[in-house]
């Protein structure tokens, strides 16, 4: 089936496909994709969000050294935070910026009154796994240390991410559990990139309906190879490979039924449930990878309502 075949796609999402053809990331095309994402990423005019403050903060990795880990901190202007979220952007572990999600995070702050710390983590292949994950843990530790100053009540910190960011958010919940560092109240996994292709259900039973739109199998293969950089995948820090999911916080997982990750994501949901972790899972018919970028589509509005409802229940 050709990648241009839009059969089965929610009609309200077709304009997204017209603006974002299938992404074929490779060593040769990565530089161009990174440049394009930077060009499309910018901070909105502060006049458009006078009720939400956006500030750049720089953190020292592992608590020492120069403060060279850049993050964006979004807070309600009146400093009355209901909770806090570490946000991790997508981009296949190899591209993406914190700026590209500011507009959506502003709306999430408005809807939940949570402070959001968005992490500009190191990218592969220059910085292979687990460099990006360690950056996210540094951000989580910092946010916990600043919680009282920000007005965040005790015990109300969560993690959220999309695609590769969702994979990192799931891995961060595991890392925080294993290190007994910061208690996490919830994890929000949006079409998460959880497991290397060789271990994916797609490797043995590829579905004809998935992997055709925006995020392809070729891109997925390259990005995972860049992320792991030839090293064996560490089950302790790759969520989809983790042998033990017990003791993890309640999870929200959302994915479209045409997404390449749908089967692996649902398998992860099943494993979380088997381990005793409460899960709210949503599969959206006709939805593709990154469907929520089409913010006014009915399916995206439904997703946003369900997402904010989950966050309010667990952090507010």
Residue, then its C-alpha position, 0 to 999 in steps of 0.5 A: x500500500x502506498x504511503x500516499x493512500x489516506x484510506x482509513x485516516x480520520x478526514x479531519x487529519x488529512x490536512x496534517x498529512x498534506x503538511x507532513x509527508x512521511x518522514x524518512x530520517x537517515x544519516x544523510x537527511x538528519x541535518x535537514x530535518x533538524x534544521x527544518x524543526x528548528x525553523x518551525x520552532x519558536x517562542x510565541x509572543x508573550x502578549x498571547x499568554x500573559x497568564x503563563x510565564x515562560x522562562x529559560x533555566x539552565x541546570x547542571x547535569x548530575x548536580x555539578x559542572x557548568x549549567x549547560x542543560x537548557x530547559x523552559x519553565x512554564x508557570x501560572x503567572x500568579x505562582x499558584x501551581x497545582x502540580x508539576x510536570x517534566x515534559x520531554x519532547x519528541x523527535x525520534x531521540x535524534x531531533x527536536x527542540x523545547x520551543x516546538x511544544x511551547x504553545x501546547x504546553x501553555x494551554x496545558x498550564x492553563x488547563x491544569x495549573x501545573x508548572x511544566x519544565x520542558x527539557x532540551x535533552x542531548x540528542x543521538x547520535x552525538x549523545x547516545x543513550x542514556x545521555x538524554x535520559x540522564x538529562x531528563x532525570x536531572x530535570x526531574x530532580x531540579x523540579x522536585x528541589x524547586x517544588x516548594x518555591x514554585x508552590x507545587x504541593x508535595x507528591x504532585x510531580x509527573x512526567x509527560x512526553x510524546x513519541x520519543x519523549x513518551x519513551x523517555x518519560x516511561x524510562x524516567x519513571x522506571x529510573x526514578x523508581x529504581x534509584x528511589x530518587x523522586x516519587x512520581x505521581x503519574x506518567x503521561x505517555x503520548x504515542x510513546x516510542x518504547x522498544x527497539x524494532x528488533x524486539x517490536x511486535x512489528x518485527x514479526x507481525x507487521x500490520x499493513x495499516x501502520x507505519x504509512x503516515x508521518x513516522x515510517x519503519x525506515x525512520x524508526x529503524x535509523x533513529x533507534x540505531x542512532x540512539x543505541x549507537x551499537x550498544x546492547x539495549x539496556x532493559x533497565x533504561x528502555x521501557x519496552x524491555x524492562x523486565x519488572x514494571x511493578x511499583x510504577x505510577x498511574x499511567x495515561x497512554x494515548x495512541x492512534x490505531x494507524x500509528x506504527x507504535x500502536x501494538x507495542x504501546x498496547x502491549x506495554x499497557x497490558x504489562x503495566x496492568x499485569x504489574x498492578x499499575x493503574x492505566x488509562x489507555x486511549x486508542x483513537x480510530x483513524x488517528x496517525x502519529x502526531x495526530x494531536x498537532x492538528x489541534x482543532x480536529x475533533x479527535x485531537x480535542x477529545x484527546x486533549x480533554x481526556x489528557x487534561x482530565x487525567x492530569x487534574x485527577x492525579x496532580x491537582 
